[in-house]
Amino acid sequence: MSLYLPTELLDKIFSSIDGNDIKTLHSCILVNRVWCNTMIPYLWKSPFHLAIMHQTEKLVPAYFPFFSKEAKHILQLHIPSTSPIFDYPMFLRELDF
């Protein structure tokens, strides 16, 4: 017997959570790895909208590792070689900053 809910069921549950309820979204990613992997796309689909009252400038560096080498050179970015856990630009659906 599985101890985890199927990802499809978690998707159904998470889709009913208010997209502006950042506390609930954040709490869900802390439950376990399966919940985190399932919830991250919901949390990062409109990160600038969620962070309006918070500090949006802290979100921008999360996208730097995904810039091309040329863009990093032009912007003079010195980013550590560690790769992010998630592909954050893939989840982005709204860009309103």
DOROBA-865980 format. One record per residue: residue number from 1; residue in one letter; x, y, z of N, C-alpha, C, O in turn. Coordinates in steps of 0.05 Angstrom, whole numbers, always signed. Each point is the difference from the previous one (the first is absolute). Example, Ala and Ser with C-alpha at 12.3 -4.5 7.8 and 13.67 -1.06 7.14 Angstrom:
(1 "A" (+264 -114 +156) (-18 +24 +0) (+18 +24 +0) (+21 +0 +13))
(2 "S" (-28 +21 -27) (+16 +24 +1) (-15 +22 +14) (+10 +22 +4))
***
This chain:
(1 "M" (+17 -24 +0) (-17 +24 +0) (+18 +25 +0) (+19 +2 +15))
(2 "S" (-26 +17 -32) (+16 +24 -3) (-6 +20 +23) (-23 +2 +9))
(3 "L" (+44 +11 +1) (-4 +19 +21) (-6 +28 -11) (-7 +18 +15))
(4 "Y" (+10 -14 -41) (-3 +26 -13) (-25 +0 -18) (-7 -20 -12))
(5 "L" (-5 +44 +10) (-21 +3 -19) (+11 +2 -28) (+23 +10 -3))
(6 "P" (-37 -20 -17) (+10 +2 -27) (+3 +29 -9) (-15 +17 +9))
(7 "T" (+35 -11 -25) (+5 +27 -9) (-24 +12 -13) (-5 +24 +3))
(8 "E" (-10 -39 -18) (-24 +10 -14) (-20 +10 +20) (-13 +21 -4))
(9 "L" (+10 -35 +27) (-19 +9 +20) (+10 +25 +14) (-15 +18 +6))
(10 "L" (+41 -17 -1) (+12 +24 +12) (-4 +24 -18) (-6 +22 +9))
(11 "D" (+9 -26 -36) (-5 +22 -19) (-29 +10 +3) (-4 +25 -1))
(12 "K" (-15 -43 +3) (-28 +8 +3) (-4 +17 +26) (-13 +20 -1))
(13 "I" (+25 -30 +22) (-2 +14 +26) (+13 +27 -1) (-12 +20 +8))
(14 "F" (+36 -18 -19) (+15 +24 -1) (-12 +21 -18) (+2 +24 +4))
(15 "S" (-16 -33 -25) (-13 +19 -18) (-23 +15 +13) (-8 +20 -10))
(16 "S" (-2 -31 +32) (-22 +14 +13) (+10 +20 +21) (-17 +14 +12))
(17 "I" (+43 -13 -7) (+11 +19 +19) (+1 +27 -13) (+8 +2 -23))
(18 "D" (-15 +19 +38) (+1 +27 -10) (+29 +7 -8) (+18 -3 +17))
(19 "G" (-13 +11 -41) (+26 +6 -10) (+14 +23 +14) (+24 +4 -2))
(20 "N" (-40 +12 +17) (+12 +23 +15) (+6 -7 +29) (+11 +17 +14))
(21 "D" (-18 -41 -6) (+5 -8 +28) (+28 -11 +2) (+4 -25 +1))
(22 "I" (+15 +42 +1) (+29 -8 +0) (+7 -16 +24) (+18 -18 -2))
(23 "K" (-31 +22 +25) (+6 -15 +24) (-7 -30 -4) (+15 -17 +8))
(24 "T" (-39 +12 -20) (-8 -27 -4) (+18 -13 -21) (+8 -23 +3))
(25 "L" (-2 +37 -25) (+17 -10 -21) (+27 -8 +12) (+11 -21 -6))
(26 "H" (+1 +39 +22) (+26 -5 +12) (-2 -24 +19) (+18 -16 +0))
(27 "S" (-39 +15 +16) (-2 -22 +19) (-2 -27 -15) (+11 -20 +10))
(28 "C" (-24 +19 -33) (-2 -25 -15) (+27 -10 -9) (+4 -24 -1))
(29 "I" (+14 +42 -7) (+26 -10 -10) (+17 -11 +23) (+21 -13 -6))
(30 "L" (-28 +19 +30) (+15 -10 +23) (-9 -27 +11) (+13 -11 +18))
(31 "V" (-34 +0 -29) (-11 -25 +10) (+19 -23 -6) (+9 -14 +19))
(32 "N" (-2 +9 -44) (+19 -20 -8) (+8 +5 -28) (-9 +19 -13))
(33 "R" (+27 -36 +2) (+11 +4 -26) (-21 -2 -22) (+1 +16 -20))
(34 "V" (-20 -34 +22) (-21 -3 -20) (-17 +25 -1) (-6 +10 -22))
(35 "W" (-3 -1 +45) (-16 +25 +1) (+16 +23 -11) (-11 +17 -15))
(36 "C" (+36 -15 +22) (+17 +22 -10) (+2 +0 -30) (-5 +20 -13))
(37 "N" (+11 -43 +1) (+2 -3 -29) (-26 +6 -14) (+0 +10 -23))
(38 "T" (-22 -16 +36) (-26 +5 -12) (-9 +29 +3) (-13 +11 -18))
(39 "M" (+20 +1 +40) (-9 +27 +6) (+17 +22 -12) (-10 +22 -5))
(40 "I" (+36 -26 +1) (+17 +21 -11) (-10 +13 -25) (+1 +25 -2))
(41 "P" (-12 -40 -17) (-11 +14 -24) (-23 +20 +7) (-2 +20 -13))
(42 "Y" (-14 -26 +33) (-21 +18 +8) (+11 +25 +13) (-10 +22 -4))
(43 "L" (+31 -26 +20) (+12 +22 +14) (+16 +19 -18) (+0 +24 +4))
(44 "W" (+12 -35 -25) (+17 +15 -18) (-13 +9 -26) (+13 +10 -18))
(45 "K" (-39 -15 +15) (-13 +8 -25) (-4 +30 -2) (+0 +11 -22))
(46 "S" (-3 +3 +44) (-2 +29 +0) (+15 +11 +25) (-13 +12 +17))
(47 "P" (+39 -16 -16) (+15 +8 +24) (+0 +30 +6) (+0 +8 +23))
(48 "F" (+0 +8 -44) (+2 +29 +4) (-27 +10 +10) (-1 +20 +15))
(49 "H" (-20 -32 -22) (-27 +7 +10) (-1 -6 +30) (-11 +15 +16))
(50 "L" (+21 -38 -8) (-1 -9 +28) (+19 +17 +17) (-5 +4 +24))
(51 "A" (+26 +7 -36) (+20 +14 +15) (-4 +31 +0) (+18 +14 +9))
(52 "I" (-40 -5 -20) (-4 +29 -2) (+3 +14 +28) (+13 +20 +2))
(53 "M" (-25 -32 +18) (+2 +12 +26) (+26 -7 +14) (+7 +12 +20))
(54 "H" (+7 -31 -31) (+26 -8 +11) (+22 +11 -17) (-5 +20 -14))
(55 "Q" (+27 -31 +14) (+23 +11 -15) (+4 -15 -26) (+12 -21 -1))
(56 "T" (-23 +33 -21) (+3 -13 -26) (+28 -1 -10) (+7 -18 -15))
(57 "E" (+10 +36 +24) (+28 +0 -9) (+15 -25 +9) (+21 -6 -12))
(58 "K" (-31 -8 +32) (+13 -25 +8) (-7 -23 -18) (+13 -20 +1))
(59 "L" (-34 +23 -17) (-8 -22 -18) (+17 +0 -26) (+6 -22 -10))
(60 "V" (+2 +45 +1) (+15 +2 -25) (+25 -17 -1) (+4 -14 -20))
(61 "P" (+13 +13 +40) (+24 -17 -1) (-6 -29 -3) (+18 -15 -9))
(62 "A" (-42 +5 +15) (-7 -28 -4) (+0 -7 -29) (+3 -24 -8))
(63 "Y" (-5 +44 -10) (-1 -5 -29) (+28 +3 -12) (+4 -9 -23))
(64 "F" (+15 +21 +36) (+27 +5 -11) (+14 -26 -10) (+12 +1 -22))
(65 "P" (-13 -23 +36) (+14 -24 -10) (-10 -10 -27) (+13 -15 -13))
(66 "F" (-37 +24 +5) (-12 -9 -25) (+7 +18 -23) (-7 -6 -23))
(67 "F" (+21 +29 +28) (+8 +18 -22) (+22 -14 -16) (+14 -17 +10))
(68 "S" (-12 +25 -35) (+21 -10 -17) (+27 +11 +10) (+1 +19 +15))
(69 "K" (+21 -32 -24) (+26 +9 +8) (+5 +29 -10) (+13 +16 +14))
(70 "E" (-23 -11 -37) (+4 +27 -12) (-15 +21 +17) (+11 +21 +6))
(71 "A" (-35 -27 +2) (-16 +19 +17) (+14 +4 +27) (+1 +22 +10))
(72 "K" (+9 -44 +1) (+14 +3 +26) (+25 +18 -3) (+6 +16 +17))
(73 "H" (+8 -20 -40) (+24 +16 -5) (-7 +30 -3) (+13 +17 +11))
(74 "I" (-34 -12 -27) (-9 +28 -5) (-8 +13 +26) (+6 +23 +6))
(75 "L" (-21 -38 +11) (-10 +11 +25) (+21 -1 +22) (-4 +9 +23))
(76 "Q" (+27 -21 -29) (+22 -4 +19) (-9 -14 +25) (+5 +8 +23))
(77 "L" (-20 -30 -27) (-9 -17 +22) (+20 -21 +6) (+10 -14 -18))
(78 "H" (-4 +11 +43) (+18 -22 +9) (-17 -18 +18) (-4 +5 +24))
(79 "I" (-5 -27 -37) (-18 -18 +14) (+15 -26 +6) (+13 -11 -18))
(80 "P" (-16 +1 +42) (+12 -26 +7) (-9 -22 -20) (-22 +2 -11))
(81 "S" (+38 -22 +8) (-6 -21 -20) (-20 -20 +10) (-7 -19 -15))
(82 "T" (-4 +22 +39) (-20 -18 +9) (-26 +4 -15) (-8 +23 -5))
(83 "S" (-5 -44 -3) (-24 +3 -15) (-25 -1 +19) (+0 -14 +20))
(84 "P" (-20 +29 -27) (-25 +1 +16) (-14 -27 +0) (+4 -17 -18))
(85 "I" (-19 +12 +39) (-15 -25 +2) (-23 -1 -20) (-5 -21 -12))
(86 "F" (-8 +43 +7) (-23 +1 -18) (+6 +19 -23) (+17 +18 +2))
(87 "D" (-31 -23 -24) (+2 +17 -24) (-21 +22 +2) (-21 -2 -13))
(88 "Y" (+27 +23 +29) (-20 +20 +6) (-12 +14 -25) (-24 +5 +0))
(89 "P" (+40 +2 -20) (-12 +13 -23) (-21 -17 -14) (-18 +10 -13))
(90 "M" (+21 -36 +15) (-20 -18 -13) (-28 +3 +13) (-20 -4 -14))
(91 "F" (+19 +12 +39) (-26 +2 +14) (-12 +27 -3) (-24 +3 +5))
(92 "L" (+39 +17 -14) (-10 +28 -2) (-22 +2 -20) (+3 -6 -23))
(93 "R" (-26 +16 +32) (-24 +3 -17) (-9 +30 -2) (-13 +8 -19))
(94 "E" (+20 +7 +40) (-7 +29 +1) (+25 +16 +7) (+14 -7 +19))
(95 "L" (-9 +28 -34) (+22 +17 +5) (-11 +28 +4) (-3 +15 -20))
(96 "D" (-2 -8 +44) (-11 +26 +7) (+15 +12 +23) (-6 -5 +24))
(97 "F" (+26 +21 -30) (+17 +12 +21) (+3 +29 -4) (+13 +13 +16))
***
